[in-house]
Amino acid sequence: MELISWLLVVMGLAAGVYSNKVLLVSMDGFRWDYIRQTATPHFDALAERGTRADFINNTFITKTFPCHYSIATGLYEESHGIISNAMYDPITGQRFNMGSKETFWWDGGEPLWVTVEKAGLKSATYYWPGSESVIRGHRPTEYRKYNESVEFNVRVDTVVDWLTDPEKDISFAMLYFHEPDLTGHVYGPDSEEVLAKVRAMDEVLGYIVSSFDSARLWESVNLIVTSDHGMTQIDSSNLIDLLHYVSNDVLIQVPPSMGSTANIMVAAGKVDEVLRNLSRAEHMDVYRRQDVPERFHYSNNPRILDIVAIADEHWTIVRNASTYKDRSKGAHGYDNTLMSMKPIFYARGPNIAANTVVEPFNSVDIYPMVCNILGIQPAPNNGSLENIRGFLKLSATNGASQLCSVYAFLVMPLFLHLHISAFL
């Protein structure tokens, strides 16, 4: 009897190693202080039952694809290589846009879904930059090709089904919404339209929570809600015209994803001249790639071109002002220390402290946090569990997890065989 009791304990430990799951949700462009400007009862309730930070510190540049891939990999942008929404690779001569799926663009980092799959668990993504590509030989077990028209509640229903279906056996899922970013670009973050969209996204969160309630997921699934960046108000009259300072023939590559920042490849031997001329521009800082301030972690990658230009908040860098027609009222991509660029963070679940407010931490810390909850070994990353110990109930070490598994599935059957044989 003692042997059987001990077996049940060990088997229970082993089974519990990966019992807690994670759903990581991103609401694009959800600036940290939107919550303070309008009623958000579902966010408020989530904070009471879980943990929130006033904001988190995202990576530079503060754009959708780079920031989302930093969340997914725990790496700075110079390390994972997705350094903008549009970029040029001088090694291959190819150009990247938000529809690019070729493996070589994404292989600089190991995203969570790959880490999960490599650990023998199953992952699922309902839209996330990179998740449609084969990365280090893996894709998520379940994923969807990007289709902005799919209703938000439909996305939620699908993800909850993934997490509850025992045959699918999904341990980790990611879910992406393109709001309130889209509305922020069109109307600006100071608009009533954005606040209305924030209230709508609060209702989406309420639907996620009620779906968790109905499916009884709170005992086994940790919900994390965050964003990639914030948003700031811009005016189409605040333009920094590159051709006002340099001639067009020296600008060899200026990828179209400019505005708040610009990556510029110049003609051979012209870097000093172009840098000197662009330095005359007001409302913009310019650097040689190797001289970009270390705090940005934005220099050590060949996709970061000869010169990096960073506009002051509210200003827009354009190649040629005479042909510029964009009339957006909101933008991001600026210095990640600006408060307008900071995103939200909320979490609730069995591994998350309740009714807790924590100091701001780094978006790259989310990667090791998720790995710890799942009990899997993270790939090398720039994040740290030290920054989130205040609210995360740390799981057992991977070594202890593996030991439980060894005892449960290798050693214990041998003991059973020997003891049963003694009665025959």
N, C-alpha and C positions, 0 to 999 in steps of 0.2 A: 504493500500500500504506500509506504514511504517513497518507493521508487517511482510509482505512478504519479504521486503528488509532485515530486521533484520534476518529473518529465513535463507535467502540465505547466509548471512555473516557467521552465526554460522555453517550452514551446510558446508560451504566452509572450515572453520577452522577445523571442525571435519574430513572432507575428506582429508585435507592436512596433518593431523597428521602423517600418514604413507605413504605419497605420494612418498618419496624418498627411493630408493632401493640401495642395495650394491652388487657389485661383488668383491669378495676378491680372488686375484690370487696369487699363490705361484709358483715361478720358483726355484726349489730346487738347493741349492748350488751356488746361484748367489752372488758371493763375491762383496762387495761394490765398489771396485776399478776396476773391469773388464770394467766398463763403460769408464774409463779414458784411457784404453789401445787399444781401437779400435773404429771404427765408429758405432754409435748407434743412427741414426737420429730419430727413433720413440720414444726412451726414451727421447731424447733431446726435441722433440716436446711436449711430455706429460708433461715434467717439465715446459715448457713455459706456457702451458695452465692450469697447476695445481701446485701441491706442491711436493717437494722432500726433503729428508734429505740425507746428504752425506752417512750416514749409520744409522742403529738402533742397539741398544744393545739387543742381544738375551739372552736366558737363558742358564744355564749350566746344563747338558752337551750339547755341541753343536752338537747334532745328530738329524737325521730327525724326528723320531717319537716324542721324547720329545719336541723339539722346535716347531713343528707344533701343538702339543696339547697345548702348552703354548700360542701360538697365538690364538688358538680357544677358550681357556677357560679364558685367562687373569691370569693364575695361574703359580707360579713357579713349577718346576718339583717335588719338594718334596711334594707339596700340591696336585697336580692332580694325582701323582703316576705312570705316564709313565716316568720312570727314565732312560730308555735306549731303544735301538732298540731290545735288547734281555735282559731278566732279569729273576730272580728267586724270587718267592714269598714264604718266609719262613712260612707264616701263612697257606697257602693252600698246599704248597709243589709243586706247578705247575710252569711251565716255560713258559715265554712269548717270542714269536717271531713276526715278522712283519705280520704274517698271523693270529694272535690270535684275535678272535672276541668275546670271552666270556665277558659278561657284567661287571663282577666284576673287570676286569682289568681297565675299563674306567670310572667307576662310581665315581672316586675321584674328578672329575671336571665336570662342566656343559658347554659343548661347545656351540658355537654360534647357531648352528642349533637347539639345544634343547631349548635354551632360546627363539629363534624365534617361534618355534612351541608352546611352553607353553604360549606365548603371544597371540596366536590365529592367527599368520601369518604363511606363508608357506616358507619353505627353500628348497634348492637343493644343492647337492654336486656332482661334477664330480671328484672324488677321493680326499680324505683327511683322514689322520689317524684317525680311530675311527668312521667314518661316516657310515660304514657298520654294526655297532653294535647297539643294543638297549641300550640306555643310559638314565637312569632315566625315563624309560617308553616310550621313544621317538626315532624315526628315522627321517631323513629328509623326506619331502614329496616326493622328487625325489632324487635318488642317483644311482650311478653306481658302480658295483663291479670292483675292480682294474684290469686293463688290459693294461699293458705298451705298447702294440702294436697299440693301437688306435691312429691314427694320430692326431697331435695337432690341426689342423684346424677343424677336426671333433668334437673335444671336444668343441672348441669355438662355432661352429655352434649350438650345442646342448644347451649350456648354454644361448646363445642369444635367442634361441627359447623359453627356459623356461621363460626368463625375459620379452618377448614380448607377449606371449600367454595369453590373458585375462582369459581363462578358467583355466589355471594352477595357475595364480595369485601368482607367486613367488616374494617374497619381498627381499630375501637374497640368494645369490648363492656363492659357493666356487669352485675354479678351480685349479687343480694341474698339473704341468709339472715336469717330473723327470730330466730335463736338466736345466742348464749345469752340474749338479752334476755327472751324469754318466760319461760324458766325462772327468770331472775333476779327478775322481778316476783313470781312465785308463791312462791318459796322463799327469796328473799333471796340476796345475793352471798356470804354467809358459809356457805352450805349445801353439803352434800355433793352434792346434786342439781345445783347449778351446776357444780361441779368435774367431775362425770360428763358434763355437757353440753359442757364445754370439751374434754374428751377426745374426745367425739363429733365436735365441730367440727374438732379436729385430724385426725381420720380423714377428714373431708370435704376438708380441705386436702390430705391425702395422696392422695385420689382425683383432685383437680385436678392435682397434680404428676405423678402416674402417667399421667393423660390427656395432659398436655403431652409427657411422655416418649414415649408411644406414637405421638402425632401429629407428633413432632419439631418442636415449636413453639418450643423455647427459643432458637433462633437468630433468630427473627423476632418473637416476642411477649414483651412485658414484663408480668409478673404483679405487681399491687399488691394487697395485702390490708390492709384497715384497718377501722375501725368509726366509728360516729357519736358514741358517748358511753360512759361507764362505768355504774356502778350503786352505790347505797349502801343499807345496811340501814335500814328504817323500822319503826316500831311504831305500831299504830292508836291507841294512847293518846296519842301526841304530836301533838295536833291544835291548830291555830290557827283558832279559830272567828270568822269575820268578823262574824257577827251578835252576838257578844258585845261588840263595840265600836261598831258602827253599825247603824242601822235598815235593814230590807230595802228600804224605798221609795227610798232614795238610791242603791242599787246598780242602775243601769240596765242595764248589761251586765257580766256576769262569765262569760266563755266557760268551758265545762266542763273544759277542759284545765288544771286548777289543780294543786294538790299542792305542788310545789316552788316554783312561781311563780304569780302571778295578775295578769292584765291587767284593770283595772277602769275602766268608764265610770260616772261618777256624775252625779246630777241637776245641772242648770244652777245655777251659783253655789255648789255644795256642795263643791268640790274642797278648799278649805282646811280646812273642818270635818272632812271624811272623813279627810284626811291627818293632821290633828291627833289624831283619835280612834284611827286605826289605828296611829299611832306609839306608842301606849301598850302595844301588844301585845309580849310577849316572844318571842324566837326568830324575829323577822321584821324585815326592813328595808323601808321604804316610801319611794317617791320620786314626785314629779311626773315625768311622762314626760321633760320637758326637763332634769331634774336627775339622771337615771340616770347613774351614773359612766361616764366616757368609755371606760374599758377594756372595758365590755360591748358597745360599739357597738350600743346598743339603745335609741335614742330617736327617730331621724330617720325615722319612718314613721307615717302616720296609723293603721295597724292596731295600733300600740302605743297603748293607750288612756290615759286621764287619769292613772291611778295604776298604778305597777308595784310589786308586792310580791314580795319574795324571801325565802323561808324559810331558816332555818339548816339545815345538813345534819341529816338524820334527822327533820325536822319536816315536817308536811303542812298546807297552807292549805286550809280548806274554807269553803264559804259558810254551812252550817248543820250543826253537829256532831251535832245530834239526829237528822238523817236520813242521816248518812254511814254507808255500809255496806261500803265497800271494805276488804278485809283483806289487801291486798298486803303482802309483806315486803321488797320491793325497789323503789327508785324512782330517777329521775334528773331532770334539768332544773335542777339547782342551779347555783350559782356555778361557772363553768368553770375557775377556778383551783384548785378542790378536786381533790386527787389521785384521789379516788374517781370523778370524772367523766372522767378521761383515757382515751382509747382507744388501741388498738394501731396499729403500722405495720410492715409487712414488704414487701419488693419484691425481685424477681429478674428478670433478663432481659438482653438485649444492650446496653441503655442504662444498666444498673444496676451499680454497683461490687460486687465479691464480698467476702464475709467482712468486712463493714464495719458498724460501729455509729456512728450519727450523733447529734448533739445533737437534742433535741426541736425540731420546727418547727411551723408552723401548718397546720391542715387546709385552709385556703384556698390554700395553696401547691400543693396537688395539681392544681388546675385548670391553672395555667401549666406545671407539670411535664408533664402529659399532652400539652398542646398542643405543647410543645417536642419531645417524643419523636415525635409524629406529623408534625412539621414544618409546623404550621398556625398561622395568626395568632390569638392569643387575643382574646376580647372584653375590654373594660375590667374589671378585677378587683382585689381587695384582696390577692392573693397576690404572691409574689416568688420568682424563681429564685435569688436570692442566698442564700436560706435552705437550699437543697438542693444547692448546687454540690458539696458534699462527697461525694456519692454518685452524682449524675446525670451521665452522659456526654452533654454538651450536643450537640444536633444543630446542623447548619448553620443560619444565619439564614434567615428566609423569603425575604429578598431574594436570597440565593445560590441557594436552591431554585428560585425563579422564574426566575433567570437560566439555570440548567441546563435547565429546561423549555423556555425560549424557544429556546436553541441547538439542543436536541435535536429539537424538533418544528416549528420554523419556519425557522431559519437553515440547518441542516444539509441538509434536503431541497433547498434552493436550490443549495448547493454541489454536491451529488450530481448534480443536474440539469445544471449547467454542465459538470462534469467528464465525465459520461457523454456529453453532446452533443459533446464534443471528439473522442470516438472514433468518432462516427457519420459 
